[in-house]
Amino acid sequence: MIASDSGIRRDRLRLMLDECGIHVADVVPLDGAALKSAMSQAADFVLIDLDEACAEKLDPLLNAVETLGVPVLFNDGSDPIPPADGAESELGRRIHLKLTPRGQA
């Protein structure tokens, strides 16, 4: 599952993970209630895309994250411009390596 305030970033992250062979169960806004309700999708992990604009949401969001019961990864979403030189595919590959048991990558 991917959570982000930006629909564009949610779609970009989903595409990156899809390209690495990771199925994204759902994409949701960066909101504790949305995360909790989306967990019915039985996600194996949550990727939360944070930027400076979500600072006021951080405490309630972290409270929600503590109850999810799955690994949570955080991505620095503060850069509004897509990185050049294949950096996005590199990010997708690094996330894939973090989520793949050793010997299966």
C-alpha positions as CSV (number, residue, x, y, z in Angstrom):
1,M,0.0,0.0,0.0
2,I,1.2,3.5,-0.8
3,A,0.0,6.6,1.2
4,S,0.8,10.1,0.0
5,D,-0.9,13.5,-0.2
6,S,-0.1,13.8,-3.8
7,G,-2.0,11.7,-6.4
8,I,0.9,12.2,-8.8
9,R,3.4,10.9,-6.4
10,R,1.2,7.9,-5.4
11,D,0.9,7.0,-9.1
12,R,4.6,7.4,-9.7
13,L,5.5,5.3,-6.7
14,R,3.0,2.6,-7.8
15,L,4.5,2.5,-11.3
16,M,8.1,2.2,-9.9
17,L,7.1,-0.7,-7.7
18,D,5.1,-2.4,-10.4
19,E,8.1,-2.2,-12.7
20,C,10.1,-4.0,-10.0
21,G,7.5,-6.8,-9.7
22,I,5.8,-5.6,-6.5
23,H,2.0,-5.5,-6.6
24,V,0.6,-2.5,-4.9
25,A,-2.7,-3.4,-3.2
26,D,-4.0,0.1,-2.8
27,V,-3.0,3.8,-2.9
28,V,-4.5,6.2,-0.3
29,P,-4.3,9.8,0.8
30,L,-1.9,10.5,3.7
31,D,-4.5,10.1,6.4
32,G,-4.6,7.8,9.4
33,A,-8.3,6.8,8.9
34,A,-7.6,6.1,5.2
35,L,-4.7,3.9,6.1
36,K,-6.7,1.9,8.7
37,S,-9.7,1.4,6.4
38,A,-7.4,0.4,3.5
39,M,-5.7,-2.3,5.6
40,S,-8.6,-4.6,4.8
41,Q,-6.7,-5.1,1.5
42,A,-4.3,-7.3,3.5
43,A,-1.2,-5.3,2.5
44,D,2.2,-6.7,3.3
45,F,3.8,-3.3,3.9
46,V,2.9,0.4,3.7
47,L,5.1,3.0,1.9
48,I,4.4,6.5,3.3
49,D,5.5,9.4,1.1
50,L,6.2,12.4,3.4
51,D,6.8,16.0,2.5
52,E,7.1,19.3,4.4
53,A,3.4,20.0,3.9
54,C,2.3,17.0,6.0
55,A,4.1,18.1,9.2
56,E,0.8,18.9,11.0
57,K,-0.5,15.4,10.2
58,L,2.6,13.6,11.5
59,D,1.5,12.9,15.1
60,P,-1.9,11.4,14.2
61,L,-0.4,9.6,11.3
62,L,2.3,8.0,13.5
63,N,-0.4,6.9,16.0
64,A,-2.3,5.2,13.2
65,V,0.9,3.6,11.9
66,E,1.6,2.0,15.3
67,T,-1.6,0.0,14.9
68,L,-1.2,-1.3,11.4
69,G,0.7,-4.4,12.2
70,V,2.8,-4.4,9.0
71,P,6.2,-3.0,8.1
72,V,6.2,0.7,7.3
73,L,8.7,2.4,5.0
74,F,9.0,6.2,4.7
75,N,9.9,8.0,1.5
76,D,11.1,11.6,1.4
77,G,8.5,13.2,-0.9
78,S,9.8,16.7,-0.6
79,D,11.2,16.9,-4.1
80,P,8.4,17.9,-6.5
81,I,10.5,17.4,-9.6
82,P,11.1,13.9,-11.0
83,P,14.7,12.9,-10.5
84,A,16.9,12.5,-13.6
85,D,19.2,9.8,-14.7
86,G,17.1,6.8,-13.7
87,A,17.0,7.8,-10.0
88,E,13.3,6.8,-9.8
89,S,14.0,3.3,-11.1
90,E,16.9,3.1,-8.6
91,L,14.5,4.0,-5.8
92,G,12.1,1.3,-6.9
93,R,15.0,-1.2,-7.0
94,R,16.2,-0.3,-3.5
95,I,12.6,-0.6,-2.1
96,H,12.3,-4.0,-3.8
97,L,15.6,-5.1,-2.2
98,K,14.4,-4.0,1.2
99,L,11.2,-6.0,0.9
100,T,12.6,-9.2,-0.7
101,P,14.0,-11.9,1.5
102,R,17.7,-12.5,0.9
103,G,18.4,-15.0,-1.9
104,Q,15.1,-14.2,-3.7
105,A,16.0,-10.8,-5.3
